[in-house]
Amino acid sequence: MSDDIQQVAGEGAGEGGGRRSREGRGAAARRASRTGGGPGPSLPYITRKIKEYEVLDEEGLQLIENNADRVLEEIGIEFRDDAEALQLWREAGADVRGERVHFPKGLCRELLKTAPSNFTWHARNPERSVHIGGKATVFVPVYGPPFVRDLEGNRRYATIEDFRNFVKLAYMAPSMHSSGGTVCEPVDVPVNKRHLDMVYTHLKYSDKPFMGSVTAPERAEDSIAMAKLVFGDEFVENNTVMMNLINANSPMVFDETMVGALKVYARHNQACVVSPFILSGAMSPVTVAGTLTQILAEVLAGASFTQLIRKGAPVLFGTFAASISMQSGAPTFGSPEPSLVSYGAAQLARRLGIPFRTGGSLCGSKIPDAQAAHESANTLNMTLLAGTNFVLHAAGWLEGGLVASYEKFMIDQDQLGMQQKFAEGIDLSENAQALDAIREVGPGSHYLGCAHTQANFQTAFYRSPLADNNSFEQWEIEGQKRIEDRANALCRTWLENYEAPYLDPAIDDALLAYIKERKDSMPDAFT
């Protein structure tokens, strides 16, 4: 298909699926910004106007970097069950002993010089493409839970219908910039075939950027093939249309599944988010400095390997950091140590010159209660202040990532709207200085009726669609609803009013034909 399919596929996408002018889109976006939520067009990706919060000085950064170099050279990183990877490292000048690769000092950093510091993540609707790197921040939904907590309050295994629902919600959420990847694991579809349904769902029910499958190299190849049906072969080979999560098997191992997926995506110029999965005390040392050292070593090895596959392939410095309860071994979230790890890792990523991923709305709570709110807020605030470019698990995460929650998704997406407003920083325009208002009101009066307030009241403050700020009596009359109840009702309303973005029927037919051919070529497998 021709490269201009990208434009055709996105034409007319958005609220109601109808065509409308840029002016109409802008007005709708402004309404979404004023109300803080509701189905509608995406707000633009965040361009942060606030400074990053930094926890390490130059001496501390150099200490971590030197220690990581020692780990790479003296201890090494294993690339398991992949002869090609080992051969590429030998040819690059590494010391390969069995499956363990020892890296001469500076080798990984030298290779990473060809990785882009920023790039565009293209959506099939070009108006929803986002920037990755620099001062940009992009919010992406929860990734990977096998369970859902549904709108009836049941905790159960996820289905493909749940998957479609979360993609629809991500498409409708104004402050969500991507429909994500494995927003939940649809266990009612065979393991070896479900990636086809998941990728199709992202392409059919949303026109925001999406993530590809990484659970096997051939599934990554399917993701590429389906993307090419939408965007065109040449466009995909020369632009990034998919992000792809490549987890290190910490400590200090990349297994054949992750290496295989990485090779597929890097060869086709698709972005790899190389992310050590860290539970400090189990998968890394219990100390922040030790954990940062290991994270940097793992990222340097994995990220630089993308450049051996294809110079210039986009790659992100990723980390997922949590601590554990030293009593039970369970992961804990929203605590200070993982925040320090993420702040420090963000600084290390900026020094490497590649985009950064961490954080989200993480919690260990089983339901969307006060514990979930506190832990998620602690993690999300840190995420923005660290200067994160790619925020996975931004909405819907519950129970340490085992559960995708409808109600939590709605509560979290409201918080993302607040973060978007906060990231704008302080407006210092003449209007924002408000000297005319101060003169008009003078001492001892109030600002409620002054001209400046009347002119600015609609956009002055973020307006939450979920928070209840009415009187006790009004809250009582309206049924004493908790925020989970309001989130449940709002979620039902969104799903009832969902309308799919436009997708060219010829492209849809091509996708369905590809899926049928691939499914018919293999028996079902549920393991």
N, C-alpha and C positions, 0 to 999 in steps of 0.2 A: 504494500500500500504506500501511497505517496506521503511525503513528510507533512503536507498540509492537512493530513487527517487530524493532527493534534488540534488544529484550530476548528475543524469541522466538528470533532467529537465534543468540544467544549462549548460550541456555539449555542447560546440560549440557555446555558445551564444556570441553575440558581433557584431562588425561591419560586415555587410554582412551575418550574420547568419552562417558563415562557421567555421569549426574547425581550430584552429591555435595554434602554440606553445606559451609558456609563453614569449619566446624571441620575437616573432612577436608582441604580445600584448604590450610588453615594448617599442618596437620601435615605434608602433603607438601612444602610450601614450606620448612618447617624442616629436613626431611630433605635437600632439595636444597641448602640453605645449608650443612649440615654436611658433605656429601660434596663440595661444590664443583662438581657437574655431574650429568650424566645426564638423560635425558628426564624432563620433568615440568613442572608449572605454573610460570609466570613468577614470579620474585621481583618485588617491587614496583619501580617506577621509583625511581631514586636520589634521595633528599633529602639533599643534602650538609650535613654538620655540620662541615666544615673551611673555613677561610678561603680566599678566592681569592688567588692569587699575582699581584702587580701589578708591572709593570716601568717604568711611567711615573708621574711625579709630576704635580701640577696644572699646573705650567708646561709640561711636555712635552705633556700632553693638549691644552691650549689652543693650543699651537703647531701640532699636527697638525690640530686642528679649524679653525683660521684658514687654514691652507694648503689644506685641502679646500674651504673656502668660496671661496677664490681660484680654484681649479681649476674649480669649478662655474660661477662667474660669468665668468671671463676666458676659459677654454678651452672649457668646455661638454662635454656628453655627447650622443652621437648616438643617436637612436631611428630605426632604419632601416626604410624601406618600410612605415610604419604611419601613415597620414594621421590616423586617429582620435587616436592618441597625441599627435601634434604639435598637433592642435587643442585637445585637453584641456590641454596645457601652455600654449598661448596664453591660453586662458580663465582659467587659474590665475595668470597674470601673468608667465610666463617669456618671455624674448626668444628667439624661434624663428627661426633663419636657415637656411633649407633644411631639412636633417634634424638639424641641431645645435641643441640646446637650451641656452641660457645661463640660469642660475638666479640671481635676486636673492638676496642674502645673507639667510638665515633662512627662505626659502620652504619648502625641503624639511623642515626641522625643525618648522615650524609645521604642515605637513600631517601629519607623523608623530604629532602629539599625539593623534590619534584612533585610532591603532593600539594594540591591547591589549598591556599589559606581560606578561601571561600568559594562558593559555587551556588548555582540555582538548582533547586529541587523542583522539577517541572510537574505541574498537574495537567490532566487532560483538558481542563478549563484553564487557559493561560492566565486568566485574572486571579487564579488561586495559587499560582506558583509562589514559592517562598525562597528566601535567601538563607543560606547556611553559612555561618561564620561571622566574624567581626562583632558588631553590636546587635546582631539579630538574635531573637529568641523565638523558637517555634514549639508550640504545645502539641503533643501527640498522645493518644489515649493509652489506657492500660494494655499490657501485652502479656499473653501467655496463660491466664488462669484456666484450669480445667473445670472449675465450678462457677456457677452464677448464684447470686441471691436475687430472686425474681420479684416482680411487683406484687405477688401474693405472699411474700415473706419466706418463701421456701429456699433452702440451700440445696442445690441439685447439680448434676452434671450439665454442662453447657451443650447446646444443640446448634445446628446451623441457623435455626430461626433466631436464637439469641445473637449469634454472630451478625446476622443481617440487621437486627435491631440496634446493636451498638454502633455499627457502621453508619446507620441512618442518624442516630443521635449525634455522632461525631460530625457528620455532614451538616446537621442543623445548628450545632452549637457555634455561636458567633466567635468565641475566643479560642476555638479549636482549629488549628491550622492544617491538620492532616487527619485522614480517616484511620491511620495507624496500620498495624500489621495483624498479628494474631490476637485480636481484641478479646477473644476467649477461644478455647479449644473445642470445636464441635465434635463431640465424641460419638454422635450418631452417624457420622460419615466415616468410611474406612480410612485408616491412617494414611495409606499410600495414595489416596485420592482426594482427601479433604482440602489439600492446598489448592487444587484447581477451583473448587467452589469458593474458597476464601478469596483468592485473587480476583475471581469473577465478581464477587460481591463488592469488593472495593471499586472495581471499574464500572459496575452497573449502578450501584446505589449511592455513589458519591462521585464528585469530580475534584476532590481535593487530592493532594499527593498521598501516596500509599507506600507500604513496605512489602518486600517480597518474602518468599518462603526460604528458610535456611535449614530445614530438617534433613535434607539430603541434596547432594549436588544435582541430581536429575530433577528435583523439585525446583531448585533455583533455575535450571534451564527452562522448565515450564513457565516460570514467572517471567523470564526474559522473553520467551516466545509470545506469551499473551500480551505483554507490554508492547511488543513490536506490531501486533495486530491493531493496536490502538494508536500508537505514536508513529509508526513507520520504522523500518530497519535502520536506516541511516541516522534518523533522529536519536534513537536509543543508543547507537554506538558512539555518538558524539555529544550526548547530553545525559544528565542524570535524571531518571524518572522514578527510581526506587532507592529507598534506604533499606539497609539490611543489617540485622543485628548479629554480630559475630562474637560470641562469648568465649573468653579464655576459660579453660577448665582449671581454675585456680586451685592449688598453687602451681604456676609455671608450666602449664601444659596446654597445647592446642591439639585437639583430637581430629580424627580424619573427617568427621562430619562438618565441623566448623571450617577446617582448612579447605575442604572440598567446595563448600558454598562460597567461601571467600574468593577462591580462584575463579569460579564462574562469574561472580558479579564484577570483580576487578577487571577481568578480561573484556567485559562488555561496558566498562566505564561507569558502572553503578556503584553507589557509595556504600562502603563497609563501616559500620560503627563497631570498632574493636573495643570490647568492654570486658575487662576482668569482672567476674561475679564474686564479690567479696562479702563474706560474713566474718568480720574480724574476730580472731580467736579460734576460728575453725579453718578458714581458707587463707588467712594471712596472720601475721603477728598481732598481738593484742594492742600494740601501740600504734598511734597515728603515724609516727615517722616510719616505722617498719612497714606498715601497710602502704604508705605512699611510695616507698622504695620499690616494693614488689609490684604495685600497680604500674608504675612508670616502666619498669623492666618489661612487664608483659605487654604493655601497649607498644613500646618501642619495637619489640620483636614482631608482633602481629601487624601493626600498622605499616612498618617498613616492608614487610613481605608483600603487601599489595603493590608496591612499586617494582618489585621483582617480576610480578605478573604483568603489569602495565604501567609504565611511567606516566604520571599525571592522573592516575585513577584517584577519585576523591575518597578520603578516609577521615574518620573522626576519632579523637581521643575519647574513649568512653570509660565510664566506671559506674558500677552499681555497688554502693557501699552501705552495709548495715553492721550493727554489732550483734552479739548474742548474749542471752542470759547465761551467766556463768553458773547458775543453779540448774536450769533445765536444758540449756543448749538451744532454746528457741530463738529465732531472730527477733531483734527489737528495732524499732523505728522512731524517728523524731528525737533521738538522743544526741548529745553534743559531739561525741567522737566522730560519727559518720559525717556530720556537718563539717567538722574540721578537715576530714579527709577530702571531701568534695571541694571545699574552698581551696585547699592546697593543690589538688589535682587540676583545678581550673587554671591556676597560675602556671603550672607546669605545661599545660596544653598551649597556653598563649606563648610561652617561650619556645615551644616547638613550631608554632605557626600553623597549627591545624585546628579545625573546629572542635568543640567540646560537648560531650553529653554526660549528664548526671541527673539525679533527683526525680522529682515528680510529686505526687500526693500520696506518700507511702504511709502505711500504718499496719499495726498488728491486730487491731480490733476485729472482732467477729461480725459486728454490725456497725452501721454508720452513726455511732454515738459520740459522746464527748471525747473519749480516748482517740477515736478515729480523727476527730476534728483537730485536736491538739497536735497529734503526731503528724498529720498531713500538713497542717499549717507550718509547723517547724521545718519540715522538709521542703515545702514549696517556697517559703520565704528565702531559705538558704539558696535554693536552686536559682532564683532570679538574681539575688545579690552576688552570687558567684560569677555571674556572667555566662550562664549556660546557653549554648546555641540550640541544642536539640534536647527537648525535655520529654523523655518517654515516661509512661505511667502518670501522665498529668491528670487523668480523671478516671474514676471507676475502681481503683485498686482497693482491695479489702483483704483482711486475714493473711497478711504477709505475702500477697500475690497469688494465693490459691483461689481467690474469688473475684469475679467481676460483678459489681453491684450496680443495679440500675439507679437506685436512690443515691448512692455515693457518687455516681457519675454526674448526676444533676447538681448535687451540692458542690462537687469539685469544679464543674465548668463555670459555676457562678463565681467561685474564688479566682478562676483564671481571668475572668473579666476584671476583677479588682486588681490583679497583678498587672494586667495590660494597662490599666489606668495609672497605677503607681509608677510603671516604667517610663511614663511620659515625662516624669520629673516635674519641676516647678516652672510654670509658664511665667515669663517675665515681660510679656508684651505690655503695651500701654493699657489695653483693656484689663489685663490681669493685675496691674499695679493698683487699679481701683481708686486712684486719688480723687476722681470726680465723686465717687460714692462717699468717700470719707468727708469731703467738703460738704456734700448735700446733707448728710445725716448730722454731722457735728456731735458735740458732747451730749450724752444723756438720752439720746433717742435710740432708734433701732433701724436695721437695714431691710426689714421684710418688705416694705413698700417702696423703697427707693428705685430709681430708674435703672441703675446698674443691676440690681438683683432681678428685676423684672426682665431685663434683657438677657440674663445669663442663667436663670434658674433651671432651665431644661438640661443644660450640659454641665452645671457646676459640680455636681457630685455623682459618683457612681450609684446607680439605683438597682438594688438586688431584686430579682424576681422571686426570691425564696425567703429572705429574712423578714421576720415580723417585727415591726417597730411601732405598732399601734398600741393603744392603751390596754391595760389588763382587761377592762370591761369589754372592749371590742374583740380582743382575742378570745375571751370566754364565750361571747355571743357566737363567734364563728367556729366554735367547736373545740377550742383548746388544742389546736393542731400543733404537733411538733414539726420541726423542719423536715424530718423524714417523711411525714405525711404530705407536706406541701410538695416535696420533691417527687413523691410517688404520683401525685395528681398531675404535676407539670410534665413528667415523663410520659404519662398516658396521653396527655393532650398533644405532645409533640408527635408521638408515634401515630396517633389517629389522623393528624394533619400532614403527615409526611407526603411529599410528592417528589418523585425521582428526577434528578437532573437529566437533561436531554442526552441521549446516546444514539448516534447514527445507527439505524436498524441494520445496515450492512455490516457494521463492525460488531454489533451484538450477535448477529448470525454467525460471523466468523469465529467469535469467541466460543459460542456454544458448540459449533462443529469441532473446534480443536479439543474442547473438553470431552466431548463424546468419543472422539477418536482415541484420546489418551486413556480414558476410563475403560474403553473396550479392549485396549491392548494388554490389560493386566487383570488378574483376579483380585478380589477384595482381600485386604489384609488389615487386621485390627491390632497388630502389634508392631 
